[in-house]
Amino acid sequence: MSEATATGITDTPISAPVTCLTLNPAIDVTIYLDSLATGSVNRAQSSQMIAGGKGVNVAATLAAGGVKTAVTGILGADNADFFNRFFAARGIDNHFIEQAGRHAAILNWFARAIRPILTCPAWPPARR
């Protein structure tokens, strides 16, 4: 990661042909269930955490396809290491500027067999 100057602009020029500006990076947490039942204990079978956000996702996809890619934006220092490891593992040039704070974790639930959680009346309602 580049060092920020007093003006907040990185001192190392970005040399990648594609640069993804990510204004709202997040940690995507996916939890896998066999089923989801209301009023019951639902046990996770497994889970996965991955760096996300539109710009991060685009950069990761391009890097996986062999395109030299950079990311930039503002990154919360409290969980920046998670993102830094993600970028390094994929060969993505990291030009984020760190500031105090942390980024949100977004929860995604996937179940193999989902029981209806909400029963809705037929639409449109029958005429009387």
Residue, then its C-alpha position, 0 to 999 in steps of 0.5 A: m500500500s502506498e503512503a499517503t501524503a499530507t494532502g491525502i493523495t498517494d505518492t506512488p503513481i498508479s500504473a495498472p491499465v484498469t483502476c477501480l474506485t471503491l467508495n464503499p468496500a465491505i466484508d461479505v460474509t456468506i453463511y450456508l444452511d441446510s434449511l431455514a426455519t422460523g422459530s427454530v435453531n438454524r445451524a450453519q453448515s459453513s461460512q465464508m468471508i471475502a472482501g467485497g464492494k462493487g469496485v473490489n469485486v470488479a478488480a478481483t474479477l479482472a485480476a482473475g482474468g489476467v488483467k493488471t488491476a489497481v484499487t483505490g478509495i478510502l479504507g477503514a484502518d480497523n479491518a484494513d489487514f483483511f482487505n490488504r491480504f485479499f489484494a496481495a493474494r490476487g496481485i491487485d495493486n492496492h492504492f487505498i488510503e486508510q482512515a480511522g474506522r472499519h467497514a461493514a460486514i454484509l451477511n448473506w444466508f443461503a439454504r438448500a431447502i427453504r421453508p416459507i417464512l412469510t405466507c402472502p395472500a394470492w395476488p390480485p385478491a379474488r373479487r367478491 
